[in-house]
């Protein structure tokens, strides 16, 4: 997220969701649709 802020000064929701996904993965949590709701499609892009 720091990189996103440095590059444009604006942090988009997609960047927040991707950062959250990475944190979930670090601690061994599965990213589920119930937790991400309407943003679940963003984490499925990779």
GUBA-68943 format. One record per atom (N, C-alpha, C, O, CB): x, y, z; residue number from 1; residue in one letter. Coordinates in nm, 4 decimals. Atoms other than C-alpha are relative to their C-alpha. Glycine has a CB too. Layout:
N
        u        v        w pos code
        X        Y        Z NUM    a
...
END
This chain:
46
        u        v        w pos code
   0.0822  -0.1186   0.0000   1    x
   0.0000   0.0000   0.0000   1    x
   0.0865   0.1248   0.0000   1    x
   0.0488   0.2265  -0.0583   1    x
  -0.0935  -0.0001   0.1196   1    x
  -0.0889  -0.1155  -0.0019   2    x
   0.2874   0.2338   0.0646   2    x
   0.0431   0.0351  -0.1418   2    x
   0.0475   0.1525  -0.1786   2    x
   0.1229  -0.0273   0.0886   2    x
  -0.0410  -0.0233   0.1383   3    x
   0.4028   0.1920  -0.2936   3    x
  -0.1121   0.0664  -0.0787   3    x
  -0.0870   0.1583  -0.1566   3    x
   0.0411  -0.1319  -0.0671   3    x
   0.1137  -0.0600   0.0702   4    x
   0.0553   0.2735  -0.4232   4    x
  -0.0156   0.1463   0.0370   4    x
  -0.0410   0.2300  -0.0496   4    x
  -0.1291  -0.0759   0.0316   4    x
   0.0130  -0.1382  -0.0451   5    x
   0.0415   0.5890  -0.2155   5    x
   0.1111   0.0871  -0.0578   5    x
   0.0881   0.2027  -0.0933   5    x
   0.0019   0.0067   0.1529   5    x
  -0.1122  -0.0762   0.0550   6    x
   0.3846   0.6966  -0.3374   6    x
  -0.0167   0.0248  -0.1496   6    x
   0.0210   0.1305  -0.2001   6    x
   0.1311  -0.0733   0.0260   6    x
   0.0116  -0.0113   0.1453   7    x
   0.3002   0.6356  -0.7024   7    x
  -0.1061   0.0983  -0.0452   7    x
  -0.0840   0.1731  -0.1404   7    x
  -0.0293  -0.1335  -0.0585   7    x
   0.1085  -0.0839   0.0496   8    x
  -0.0283   0.8193  -0.7317   8    x
  -0.0603   0.0911   0.1057   8    x
  -0.1332   0.1846   0.0725   8    x
  -0.1070  -0.0858  -0.0572   8    x
   0.0608  -0.0794  -0.1046   9    x
  -0.1202   0.9640  -0.3959   9    x
  -0.1399  -0.0456   0.0368   9    x
  -0.1974   0.0018   0.1347   9    x
  -0.0038   0.1419  -0.0414   9    x
   0.1342   0.0525  -0.0242  10    x
  -0.4492   0.7739  -0.4130  10    x
   0.0090  -0.1512   0.0096  10    x
   0.0706  -0.2163  -0.0748  10    x
  -0.0995   0.0431  -0.1124  10    x
   0.0020   0.1458  -0.0152  11    x
  -0.5036   0.4221  -0.2859  11    x
  -0.1379  -0.0497  -0.0416  11    x
  -0.2388  -0.0126   0.0185  11    x
   0.0337  -0.0432   0.1478  11    x
   0.1257   0.0549   0.0505  12    x
  -0.7711   0.2346  -0.4797  12    x
  -0.0418  -0.1209   0.0824  12    x
   0.0411  -0.1847   0.1472  12    x
   0.0131  -0.0384  -0.1484  12    x
   0.0523   0.1140  -0.0743  13    x
  -0.9931  -0.0308  -0.3258  13    x
   0.0678  -0.1296  -0.0446  13    x
   0.0915  -0.2180   0.0377  13    x
  -0.1520  -0.0105  -0.0182  13    x
  -0.0676   0.1204   0.0493  14    x
  -0.8268  -0.2929  -0.5468  14    x
   0.1340  -0.0203   0.0710  14    x
   0.1707  -0.1335   0.1025  14    x
   0.0216   0.0090  -0.1526  14    x
  -0.1278   0.0091  -0.0695  15    x
  -0.4927  -0.2151  -0.3812  15    x
  -0.0186  -0.0405   0.1461  15    x
   0.0616  -0.1163   0.2007  15    x
   0.0741   0.1333  -0.0084  15    x
   0.0302   0.0370  -0.1386  16    x
  -0.6462  -0.2425  -0.0342  16    x
  -0.0351  -0.1482   0.0075  16    x
   0.0121  -0.2193   0.0961  16    x
  -0.1164   0.0861   0.0563  16    x
   0.0418   0.1410   0.0018  17    x
  -0.8049  -0.5773  -0.1207  17    x
   0.1196  -0.0907  -0.0254  17    x
   0.1336  -0.1938   0.0404  17    x
  -0.1084  -0.0237  -0.1076  17    x
  -0.1181   0.0826   0.0282  18    x
  -0.4813  -0.7143  -0.2678  18    x
   0.0952  -0.0047   0.1192  18    x
   0.1545  -0.1090   0.1466  18    x
   0.0736   0.0532  -0.1230  18    x
  -0.0849  -0.0018  -0.1194  19    x
  -0.2860  -0.6065   0.0410  19    x
  -0.0604  -0.0883   0.1089  19    x
   0.0119  -0.1597   0.1785  19    x
   0.0181   0.1447   0.0521  19    x
   0.0689   0.0831  -0.0986  20    x
  -0.5459  -0.7733   0.2629  20    x
   0.0153  -0.1475  -0.0353  20    x
   0.0376  -0.2311   0.0522  20    x
  -0.1492   0.0380   0.0084  20    x
  -0.0180   0.1382   0.0464  21    x
  -0.5246  -1.0900   0.0531  21    x
   0.1385  -0.0510   0.0376  21    x
   0.1527  -0.1630   0.0866  21    x
  -0.0208  -0.0095  -0.1529  21    x
  -0.1371   0.0407  -0.0323  22    x
  -0.1472  -1.0998   0.1000  22    x
   0.0170  -0.0246   0.1496  22    x
   0.0854  -0.1187   0.1899  22    x
   0.0995   0.1064  -0.0469  22    x
  -0.0080   0.0182  -0.1450  23    x
  -0.1840  -1.0588   0.4762  23    x
  -0.0709  -0.1271   0.0423  23    x
  -0.0212  -0.1997   0.1285  23    x
  -0.0602   0.1203   0.0729  23    x
   0.0714   0.1248  -0.0283  24    x
  -0.4417  -1.3390   0.4876  24    x
   0.0892  -0.1193  -0.0326  24    x
   0.0984  -0.2139   0.0456  24    x
  -0.1321  -0.0075  -0.0808  24    x
  -0.0855   0.1107   0.0420  25    x
  -0.2016  -1.5641   0.2973  25    x
   0.1186  -0.0173   0.0948  25    x
   0.1582  -0.1301   0.1239  25    x
   0.0497   0.0227  -0.1430  25    x
  -0.1136   0.0067  -0.0919  26    x
   0.0869  -1.4791   0.5316  26    x
  -0.0343  -0.0755   0.1277  26    x
   0.0469  -0.1522   0.1794  26    x
   0.0477   0.1398   0.0344  26    x
   0.0377   0.0644  -0.1255  27    x
  -0.1064  -1.5966   0.8351  27    x
  -0.0747  -0.1312  -0.0205  27    x
  -0.1221  -0.1919   0.0756  27    x
  -0.0847   0.0935   0.0815  27    x
   0.0577   0.1298   0.0289  28    x
  -0.2493  -1.9014   0.6593  28    x
  -0.1510  -0.0036  -0.0102  28    x
  -0.2102  -0.1115  -0.0087  28    x
   0.0417  -0.0939   0.1021  28    x
   0.1452  -0.0039   0.0157  29    x
  -0.6096  -1.7847   0.6230  29    x
  -0.0377  -0.0123  -0.1467  29    x
   0.0350   0.0327  -0.2353  29    x
  -0.0577   0.1296   0.0591  29    x
   0.0528   0.0134   0.1355  30    x
  -0.8136  -1.8713   0.3171  30    x
  -0.0876   0.1214  -0.0283  30    x
  -0.1672   0.1623   0.0561  30    x
  -0.0807  -0.1337  -0.0174  30    x
   0.0819  -0.1136   0.0399  31    x
  -0.9682  -1.5797   0.1313  31    x
  -0.1340  -0.0522  -0.0508  31    x
  -0.1409  -0.1158  -0.1560  31    x
   0.0716   0.0859  -0.1087  31    x
   0.1312   0.0519   0.0378  32    x
  -1.3385  -1.6569   0.1174  32    x
  -0.0928   0.1124  -0.0448  32    x
  -0.0740   0.2292  -0.0109  32    x
  -0.0628  -0.0765   0.1168  32    x
   0.0956  -0.0976   0.0512  33    x
  -1.6264  -1.4861  -0.0552  33    x
  -0.0784   0.0650   0.1141  33    x
  -0.1157   0.1820   0.1054  33    x
  -0.0961  -0.0665  -0.0991  33    x
   0.0760  -0.0572  -0.1123  34    x
  -1.8053  -1.4389   0.2764  34    x
   0.0770   0.1126   0.0693  34    x
   0.0159   0.2031   0.1262  34    x
  -0.0343  -0.1096   0.1019  34    x
  -0.0813  -0.1048  -0.0632  35    x
  -1.5164  -1.2259   0.4049  35    x
   0.0237   0.1207  -0.0911  35    x
   0.0341   0.2339  -0.0438  35    x
   0.1333  -0.0575   0.0424  35    x
  -0.0309  -0.1082   0.0928  36    x
  -1.4534  -1.0221   0.0904  36    x
  -0.1221   0.0551  -0.0722  36    x
  -0.1145   0.1605  -0.1354  36    x
   0.0992  -0.0474  -0.1006  36    x
   0.1250  -0.0486   0.0593  37    x
  -1.8118  -0.9881  -0.0325  37    x
   0.0133   0.0377  -0.1459  37    x
   0.0630  -0.0398  -0.2275  37    x
  -0.0501   0.1180   0.0765  37    x
   0.0009  -0.0432   0.1403  38    x
  -1.8447  -0.7862  -0.3504  38    x
   0.1405   0.0174  -0.0578  38    x
   0.1562   0.0308  -0.1792  38    x
  -0.0761   0.1302  -0.0131  38    x
  -0.1375  -0.0150   0.0472  39    x
  -1.4660  -0.7539  -0.3707  39    x
   0.0695  -0.1337  -0.0231  39    x
   0.1874  -0.1369  -0.0585  39    x
   0.0794   0.0814   0.0989  39    x
  -0.0593   0.1334   0.0147  40    x
  -1.4076  -1.1289  -0.3892  40    x
   0.0589  -0.0215  -0.1398  40    x
   0.1628  -0.0859  -0.1542  40    x
  -0.1050  -0.1072   0.0288  40    x
  -0.0498   0.0154   0.1379  41    x
  -1.3650  -1.1121  -0.7691  41    x
   0.1397   0.0591  -0.0158  41    x
   0.2185   0.0101  -0.0967  41    x
  -0.0961   0.0668  -0.0994  41    x
  -0.1320  -0.0623   0.0105  42    x
  -1.0618  -0.8864  -0.7197  42    x
   0.1108  -0.0934   0.0461  42    x
   0.2210  -0.0897  -0.0087  42    x
   0.0040   0.1281   0.0812  42    x
  -0.1051   0.0897  -0.0484  43    x
  -0.8728  -1.1527  -0.5260  43    x
   0.0119  -0.1254  -0.0848  43    x
   0.1078  -0.2013  -0.0712  43    x
  -0.0265  -0.0385   0.1439  43    x
  -0.0040   0.1174   0.0867  44    x
  -0.9538  -1.4173  -0.7847  44    x
   0.0728   0.0271  -0.1310  44    x
   0.0909  -0.0645  -0.2111  44    x
  -0.1404  -0.0475  -0.0289  44    x
  -0.0682  -0.0374   0.1254  45    x
  -0.7710  -1.2298  -1.0641  45    x
   0.1332  -0.0719  -0.0178  45    x
   0.1699  -0.1079  -0.1296  45    x
   0.0232   0.1503  -0.0039  45    x
  -0.1355   0.0551   0.0097  46    x
  -0.4299  -1.3779  -0.9819  46    x
   0.0009  -0.1444  -0.0403  46    x
   0.1076  -0.2044  -0.0526  46    x
   0.0717   0.0150   0.1299  46    x
END
